[in-house]
């Protein structure tokens, strides 16, 4: 069984299902698996950093954004921008009569980061976030998940074949194997964060500190 690329993955899924008539729908099984993987997997390989200059209340999120890890303002010193609820930000904005200043809180709204208070000048913004891995296709033969954990792709795709095939007795087994593979992948990422010498790095974006 080879699972080195998109073509081999599709062929292996067909083999597991023992079907030769699913050529047109197997890509949909893979696409559904990728949607679930984006919800389930959080790995250091998914971490990305975006920087921009911001002087407005809202800053658009990157196209591949999945989840925010941290937000910082840069320039003239670096400061953490902490997460708050929409209600909290709305209440503070109303109480302050929307007075501008150096932002120290953010929330997510309308596909963007909403800063509070509204910037009183232009600030550098650094966003650390989890990004969607490249989706497989005829033009994208592989990605890091397929290379590192092909079982995640295989069993995830097989799970999503069950509704199309009007249920499959093997679905529970595939679900268990998928869950175990995802858990191991996430655990490997956490282990990588703290591996090495006795010092452990507590990541807070810029301004992080080491502790024994």
C-alpha positions in Angstrom: 0.0 0.0 0.0 1.5 3.3 -1.1 0.3 6.7 0.2 2.9 9.1 -1.0 0.6 11.4 -3.0 -3.0 12.3 -3.9 -3.3 9.7 -6.6 -2.1 6.9 -4.4 -4.4 8.0 -1.6 -7.4 7.8 -3.9 -6.4 4.4 -5.1 -5.9 3.1 -1.6 -9.3 4.4 -0.5 -10.9 2.5 -3.4 -9.0 -0.6 -2.4 -10.2 -0.4 1.2 -13.8 0.1 0.1 -13.3 -2.7 -2.5 -15.1 -0.5 -5.1 -14.1 0.5 -8.6 -17.0 2.8 -9.3 -16.2 5.6 -6.9 -13.7 7.6 -8.9 -15.8 10.7 -9.1 -16.7 10.8 -5.4 -13.5 9.8 -3.6 -12.2 13.4 -3.9 -15.2 14.5 -2.0 -14.5 12.0 0.8 -11.0 13.5 1.0 -12.3 17.0 1.0 -14.7 16.2 3.8 -11.8 14.6 5.8 -9.7 17.7 5.3 -12.5 19.8 6.8 -12.6 17.6 9.8 -8.8 17.6 10.1 -8.8 21.4 10.2 -11.1 21.2 13.2 -9.2 18.4 15.0 -5.5 18.9 14.3 -3.4 21.6 16.0 0.3 21.1 15.1 3.3 23.3 15.1 3.6 22.8 11.4 0.3 24.7 11.1 1.7 27.8 12.8 2.1 30.9 10.7 2.9 34.6 11.4 1.4 37.6 9.6 2.4 41.2 10.1 0.7 44.4 9.0 0.3 48.0 9.8 -3.0 48.9 11.3 -4.7 52.2 12.1 -8.3 51.1 12.0 -10.6 49.2 14.3 -10.6 46.0 12.2 -7.8 44.0 10.7 -8.6 41.3 8.2 -7.7 37.7 9.0 -5.4 35.7 6.6 -7.1 33.6 4.0 -5.9 30.3 5.5 -6.6 31.3 9.1 -8.0 28.7 11.4 -7.4 29.9 15.0 -5.6 32.8 16.6 -2.7 31.9 18.9 -1.5 35.4 19.9 -1.6 39.1 18.9 1.1 41.7 19.5 1.6 45.3 18.7 5.1 46.1 17.5 7.1 49.3 17.1 7.9 51.6 20.0 8.0 48.6 22.2 6.2 45.3 21.9 3.0 44.7 23.8 0.5 41.8 24.1 -3.0 42.3 22.9 -5.2 40.1 25.0 -8.3 38.2 23.8 -11.7 39.4 25.1 -15.3 38.5 24.3 -17.3 40.5 21.9 -19.6 41.6 24.7 -16.7 42.8 26.8 -15.2 44.8 23.9 -18.6 46.3 23.0 -19.3 47.3 26.6 -15.8 49.0 26.9 -16.3 50.8 23.6 -19.6 52.2 24.8 -18.3 53.1 28.2 -15.3 55.0 26.7 -17.4 56.6 24.0 -15.1 54.9 21.5 -12.1 56.9 22.5 -9.0 55.9 20.5 -5.7 54.8 22.0 -3.1 52.0 22.0 -5.0 48.7 21.5 -4.7 46.2 24.4 -7.7 43.9 23.6 -9.0 42.0 20.6 -11.9 39.9 19.6 -13.0 38.2 16.4 -15.8 39.7 14.4 -17.0 39.5 10.8 -13.9 37.6 9.6 -11.6 40.1 11.2 -9.8 41.0 14.3 -11.5 43.9 16.2 -9.1 45.9 18.3 -9.9 47.9 21.4 -9.5 50.8 21.7 -9.5 51.9 18.1 -5.9 52.7 17.2 -5.0 56.4 17.7 -2.1 56.1 15.2 -0.5 53.4 12.9 0.8 50.4 14.8 2.6 47.3 13.7 0.4 44.2 14.2 1.9 40.7 14.5 -0.6 37.8 14.4 0.5 34.2 15.2 -2.1 31.7 14.1 -2.9 28.2 13.0 -3.3 28.0 9.2 -5.1 25.4 7.1 -2.7 23.0 5.5 -2.7 22.9 1.7 -5.7 20.9 0.4 -4.8 17.9 -1.8 -5.8 18.1 -5.5 -4.6 17.1 -8.9 -2.2 20.1 -8.7 -1.2 19.6 -5.0 0.0 16.1 -4.8 1.0 16.1 -1.1 1.3 18.1 2.0 2.9 17.6 5.4 0.0 15.7 6.9 0.0 13.1 4.1 3.8 12.8 4.5 3.8 12.6 8.3 0.5 10.8 9.0 -1.0 9.2 5.9 -3.3 7.2 8.2 -5.1 10.4 9.2 -6.0 11.0 5.6 -6.9 7.4 4.9 -9.2 6.7 7.9 -10.6 10.3 7.8 -11.6 9.8 4.1 -13.0 6.3 4.8 -15.2 7.7 7.6 -16.8 10.1 5.2 -17.5 7.5 2.7 -20.0 5.8 5.0 -23.0 8.1 4.4 -22.6 7.9 0.7 -22.4 4.1 0.8 -25.5 3.9 3.1 -23.5 3.0 6.2 -20.6 0.6 6.5 -20.0 -1.8 9.4 -16.4 -0.8 9.5 -17.1 2.9 10.2 -16.6 2.6 14.0 -13.2 0.9 13.4 -12.1 3.6 11.0 -13.3 6.3 13.4 -11.2 4.8 16.2 -8.2 4.6 14.0 -8.6 8.2 12.8 -9.0 9.5 16.3 -5.9 7.6 17.5 -3.9 8.9 14.6 -5.0 12.5 15.2 -4.3 12.2 18.9 -0.8 10.9 18.2 -0.1 13.7 15.7 -1.2 16.4 18.2 0.8 14.7 21.0 3.9 14.6 18.8 3.6 18.4 18.3 3.3 19.0 22.0 6.3 16.8 22.7 8.3 18.7 20.1 7.6 22.0 22.0 9.2 20.8 25.2 11.9 18.5 23.9 15.6 19.1 24.4 17.4 20.2 27.5 15.9 20.8 31.0 14.8 24.3 30.0 11.3 24.6 28.8 10.2 27.5 26.6 6.8 29.0 27.4 5.7 30.6 24.1 3.9 34.0 24.3 4.9 35.2 20.9 7.2 38.1 21.3 8.1 38.7 24.9 8.1 34.9 25.8 10.1 33.8 28.8 12.1 30.7 29.7 11.5 28.9 33.0 13.1 26.0 34.7 
